[in-house]
Amino acid sequence: MSIFPGIESWVEDDFERLRSAKMSAEQFDVLISELGKRASLGSDWACRALLGRLEEEGSDRRRTSLLKAITKCPASDYPIDLLERLVRAPDLGVCAEAAYLLVKAGGEGERVVLALLDSLGKLERGICLGVLAHGSGKVDVDAVAAYADDPFAFIRTSALFTLAMRGDDSCTDRLVPPLRRRDVETRESALRALICVGDARAVDAVVSRLRLDAARRADGTTVALELELNYLGQQSAVRLDAFTEARSVIAKHWAKRDETEVAWIQANLPQLARGFRGEFGPLSQVERAQLRATVSSRLDRQLAKVAL
C-alpha cells in the first residue's frame, strides 16, 4: 500500500499542504523522491519546493535527501550561498552532496569549493577534492595539484583522481613526489594520472620506480608495474631510451612476474615479453591511445560508480 495514495497525480497544492506536516523518515523520502521526479521532468514548482525545504530543513539526513533530489533541477537554480554553508556542515553526507551541486553548477560553484578546501577538516577536504572529478572541462590544476602529495592519504589520492580525470600536462611535476610514497594506492593513483594527462617529465622517476617494483616478486597485491609500463609506453616516442630500459628491466626479472602480469604484458606490450621476435620501437599513436584507454575507461567507470 502506498504511503501517499495517488501521489503520482498530485499537483503543487497537494505537496504544499504537507510543507509543515510531521512525517516519518520514510514518508519524507517518498515525498522528496516524487518532487525530484517532477523536477527531472522540468517542473519549476517542484524545484522551488525542494529548494525552499532545503533552506528550512535542520536535519542532516533530510538535507542529504533534499540535496540528492535537487540534482534533478537546472544547475542555474542551485543556491550557491546556501550550498557553501552546507559544505561546512559537520555531516559528511551533507558536505559531499552540497559540494557535488556546487561543482555541477559550473565555474562559480567550483571556485567556491576550491576556496573552501583549506578551511575544511581532513575528511571533508578529501571528499571535496574527489567530488571535483565530477565537473566538466579542465579543473584549476594548480589548486588541486597542491594536495597531490598531502600527508593525509585520502586527500592526496582524491586530488590525484581528479587530476587524472580533469588535469593536464602542466601538473606532471606535481605527480612525481607521490611516486615515492610507501603506500601502493598513492603510487598507483599518481601513475594513473600520469598516464591520462602527464608528459615526459616524469619518465626518469617512473623508470626508477620500475627498477624497484620489477625486482620484487609479484604477489597480486598491486598493478603498479603494469601502470609504470603503460606510462613508459605512452612516452616511448619521445623517450625510446627509457622504453628500451624498461625492456631490459623486465627481461632481467621476468621470472618474478606472475600469470596476471605476464598476460598483461603479452596483451598490451608484447615487445617487452620474453621470446618477442618482432621489431622493437616506439608505440604508434593508435597503440598509445589504446593503452591509455585501458586506464581512462576504468577511471570513467569508477567515477560513474561513485556518482552522488
Rosetta blueprint (number, residue, H / E / L):
1 M L
2 S L
3 I L
4 F L
5 P L
6 G L
7 I H
8 E H
9 S H
10 W L
11 V L
12 E H
13 D H
14 D H
15 F H
16 E H
17 R L
18 L L
19 R L
20 S L
21 A L
22 K L
23 M L
24 S L
25 A H
26 E H
27 Q H
28 F H
29 D H
30 V H
31 L H
32 I H
33 S H
34 E H
35 L H
36 G H
37 K H
38 R H
39 A H
40 S H
41 L L
42 G L
43 S L
44 D H
45 W H
46 A H
47 C H
48 R H
49 A H
50 L H
51 L H
52 G H
53 R H
54 L H
55 E H
56 E H
57 E L
58 G L
59 S L
60 D H
61 R H
62 R H
63 R H
64 T H
65 S H
66 L H
67 L H
68 K H
69 A H
70 I H
71 T L
72 K L
73 C L
74 P L
75 A H
76 S H
77 D H
78 Y L
79 P L
80 I H
81 D H
82 L H
83 L H
84 E H
85 R H
86 L H
87 V H
88 R L
89 A L
90 P L
91 D L
92 L H
93 G H
94 V H
95 C H
96 A H
97 E H
98 A H
99 A H
100 Y H
101 L H
102 L H
103 V H
104 K H
105 A L
106 G L
107 G H
108 E H
109 G H
110 E H
111 R H
112 V H
113 V H
114 L H
115 A H
116 L H
117 L H
118 D H
119 S H
120 L L
121 G L
122 K H
123 L H
124 E H
125 R H
126 G H
127 I H
128 C H
129 L H
130 G H
131 V H
132 L H
133 A H
134 H H
135 G L
136 S L
137 G L
138 K L
139 V L
140 D L
141 V H
142 D H
143 A H
144 V H
145 A H
146 A L
147 Y L
148 A L
149 D L
150 D L
151 P L
152 F L
153 A H
154 F H
155 I H
156 R H
157 T H
158 S H
159 A H
160 L H
161 F H
162 T H
163 L H
164 A H
165 M H
166 R H
167 G L
168 D L
169 D H
170 S H
171 C H
172 T H
173 D H
174 R H
175 L H
176 V L
177 P H
178 P H
179 L H
180 R H
181 R L
182 R L
183 D L
184 V H
185 E H
186 T H
187 R H
188 E H
189 S H
190 A H
191 L H
192 R H
193 A H
194 L H
195 I H
196 C H
197 V H
198 G L
199 D L
200 A H
201 R H
202 A H
203 V H
204 D H
205 A H
206 V H
207 V H
208 S H
209 R H
210 L H
211 R H
212 L H
213 D H
214 A H
215 A L
216 R L
217 R L
218 A L
219 D L
220 G L
221 T L
222 T L
223 V L
224 A H
225 L H
226 E H
227 L H
228 E H
229 L H
230 N H
231 Y H
232 L H
233 G H
234 Q H
235 Q L
236 S L
237 A L
238 V L
239 R L
240 L H
241 D H
242 A H
243 F H
244 T H
245 E H
246 A H
247 R H
248 S H
249 V H
250 I H
251 A H
252 K H
253 H L
254 W H
255 A H
256 K H
257 R L
258 D L
259 E H
260 T H
261 E H
262 V H
263 A H
264 W H
265 I H
266 Q H
267 A H
268 N H
269 L L
270 P H
271 Q H
272 L H
273 A L
274 R L
275 G L
276 F L
277 R L
278 G L
279 E L
280 F L
281 G L
282 P L
283 L L
284 S L
285 Q H
286 V H
287 E H
288 R H
289 A H
290 Q H
291 L H
292 R H
293 A H
294 T H
295 V H
296 S H
297 S H
298 R H
299 L H
300 D H
301 R H
302 Q H
303 L H
304 A H
305 K H
306 V L
307 A L
308 L L
